[in-house]
Amino acid sequence: MQTHVVNHPLVAERLATLRHKESSAPQFRQALNEISSLLVYEATRNLRTIETSVPTPVAVAASKGLAAQPLLVPVLRAGLGMLGAAQALLPQAAVGFIGVRRDETTLQPDAYMSTIPDSDQSAPVLVLDPMLATGGSLIYTCEQILAHQPAELIVVCVLAAPEGIDKFRGAGFTAPIYTAAIDEKLNEDGFIVPGLGDAGDRQFGVQ
């Protein structure tokens, strides 16, 4: 499956705010919420629909609805900043949480929480994670989700590094990835360059 870079002026503008080192925590959170809404909008473009009808004030109109409500899975802690935007667009969606921190020495995922609810196996799962860097956390998250046999996986991230995309694909995952940009590389500390720093620290005001 493809990696989709959402090329849109509003996405680019919010990404610039996220990147800027002088953006305050409130500015960062607002930009993250807004860019997440735009990315989730694109990521759900191909969700299956069913034919229905609704009464208008003057007649009955042919309409469409979602065939199944997606399951939203933010990767803690940084993914929390994307959840509100996704819920605003998909208010009936169930939510599961995966908690993964990165070991800053080995750069490997250190999992501490998993609450994936049993849901309709016809439902797609949207994974929300601002940064696809080394790929370890995303691979762990998707492995946990696949144990519940979802209909499909869709990954939504703000930034991606080529190394993370390659590692994710190399692990056998074919899920589409929707992102605002694919950056240049990872540095020796496993951070995306030019990136935006630590998305969790910046949105929660941790120095």
C-alpha positions in Angstrom: 0.0 0.0 0.0 1.0 3.6 -0.5 2.3 6.3 1.7 0.1 9.3 1.1 1.6 12.8 1.6 -1.3 15.2 2.1 -0.3 18.1 0.0 -2.6 21.0 1.0 -1.9 24.6 1.9 -3.7 24.3 5.3 -1.8 21.2 6.2 1.5 23.0 5.3 0.6 26.0 7.3 -0.1 24.0 10.5 3.0 21.9 9.9 5.1 25.1 9.9 3.6 26.0 13.3 4.4 22.6 14.7 8.0 22.8 13.4 8.7 26.3 14.7 10.8 26.0 17.9 9.2 29.1 19.3 5.7 27.8 19.2 4.2 27.6 22.7 2.6 24.5 24.0 -0.9 25.9 23.4 0.0 26.9 19.9 1.5 23.4 19.3 -1.6 21.7 20.6 -3.9 23.8 18.5 -1.9 23.2 15.3 -1.7 19.5 16.1 -5.4 19.3 16.6 -6.1 21.1 13.3 -3.6 19.2 11.2 -4.9 15.9 12.6 -8.4 16.8 11.5 -7.2 17.4 8.0 -5.1 14.2 7.9 -8.0 12.1 9.3 -10.3 13.6 6.7 -8.0 12.4 3.9 -7.3 9.0 5.6 -11.0 8.2 5.8 -11.7 9.1 2.2 -12.1 5.4 1.1 -14.1 4.0 4.0 -16.9 1.7 2.9 -20.3 3.2 2.9 -23.9 1.9 2.7 -26.9 3.4 0.9 -29.5 5.0 3.1 -32.1 7.7 3.0 -33.0 10.7 5.2 -36.1 12.8 5.4 -35.6 16.4 4.6 -38.2 19.1 5.3 -39.7 18.6 1.9 -38.9 15.1 0.7 -36.8 11.9 1.2 -33.2 12.2 0.0 -30.9 9.3 -0.9 -27.9 9.3 1.3 -24.9 7.4 2.5 -23.5 6.3 5.9 -20.5 4.5 7.1 -20.7 0.7 6.8 -18.8 0.3 10.1 -17.6 2.8 12.7 -13.8 2.8 12.9 -11.8 2.1 16.0 -9.4 4.9 16.9 -6.1 3.9 18.5 -3.9 6.8 19.6 -0.3 5.8 20.6 0.3 7.3 24.0 1.3 9.8 25.0 1.8 12.0 21.9 -1.1 10.4 20.0 -3.5 12.0 22.6 -3.1 15.3 20.7 -4.7 13.7 17.6 -7.6 12.0 19.3 -9.9 15.0 19.8 -9.8 15.8 16.1 -10.5 12.3 15.1 -13.4 12.0 17.5 -14.9 15.3 16.3 -15.1 13.7 12.8 -16.0 10.2 14.0 -18.0 10.8 17.2 -19.4 7.3 17.4 -16.0 5.6 17.0 -14.7 3.4 19.8 -11.3 4.2 21.2 -8.4 1.9 22.3 -5.1 2.9 23.7 -1.5 1.7 23.2 1.1 3.1 25.5 4.7 2.8 24.2 7.8 4.8 25.2 11.0 4.6 23.4 14.2 3.5 25.2 16.5 6.4 24.4 19.5 4.1 24.6 18.4 1.2 22.3 15.7 3.2 20.4 13.4 0.1 20.9 9.8 0.4 22.0 9.0 -0.1 25.7 5.3 -0.9 26.0 3.4 -0.2 29.2 -0.3 -0.2 28.3 -2.7 -1.9 25.8 -6.4 -1.5 25.9 -7.7 -2.6 22.5 -11.5 -3.2 22.9 -13.2 -6.1 21.2 -15.0 -4.5 18.2 -16.7 -5.3 15.0 -14.2 -7.2 12.9 -15.6 -5.4 9.8 -14.5 -2.1 11.3 -11.3 -0.4 10.1 -8.7 0.8 12.7 -7.1 4.2 12.5 -3.7 4.4 14.3 -2.9 7.9 15.4 0.8 8.7 16.1 2.3 12.1 15.3 5.8 10.8 14.6 6.9 7.8 12.5 10.6 7.8 13.3 12.4 4.5 13.8 9.1 2.5 13.2 9.5 0.4 16.3 6.5 1.8 18.2 4.3 1.7 15.1 5.2 -1.9 14.4 4.5 -2.9 18.0 1.2 -1.1 18.0 0.0 -2.6 14.8 1.0 -6.1 16.0 -1.2 -5.6 19.0 -4.1 -4.5 16.9 -3.8 -7.3 14.3 -4.3 -9.8 17.2 -7.9 -8.6 17.2 -8.2 -9.3 13.4 -9.5 -5.9 12.2 -10.9 -5.4 8.7 -8.1 -3.0 7.8 -5.4 -0.7 9.3 -4.9 2.9 8.4 -2.0 4.8 9.9 -2.2 8.6 10.4 1.0 10.5 11.4 2.1 14.1 11.1 5.7 13.4 10.1 7.5 10.3 8.8 11.1 9.4 8.3 12.2 7.3 5.3 13.8 4.8 7.7 10.6 4.3 9.7 8.5 3.8 6.6 11.0 1.2 5.3 11.1 -0.6 8.6 7.3 -0.7 8.8 7.0 -2.1 5.2 9.9 -4.5 5.9 8.0 -5.9 8.8 5.3 -7.0 6.3 2.7 -4.3 7.0 0.7 -3.0 3.9 -1.4 -0.5 5.7 -1.7 2.9 4.0 0.1 5.7 5.8 -1.2 9.3 5.6 1.2 12.0 6.6 1.9 15.7 6.2 5.5 15.2 5.1 8.3 12.7 4.7 11.4 14.3 6.1 15.0 13.9 5.3 16.3 11.3 7.7 16.8 10.3 11.3 19.7 11.6 13.3 22.0 9.5 15.5 19.5 9.9 18.4 16.6 8.6 16.4 14.9 12.0 15.9 13.4 13.0 12.6 15.4 15.7 10.8 14.4 18.5 10.3 11.3 17.3 12.3 9.6 19.2 15.1 11.3 17.9 18.2 9.5 15.6 20.7 5.8 15.8 20.0 4.8 14.6 23.5 7.1 17.1 25.3 6.1 20.0 23.1 2.3 19.6 23.4 2.4 18.9 27.2 4.8 21.7 28.0 7.7 19.4 29.2 11.1 20.9 28.9 
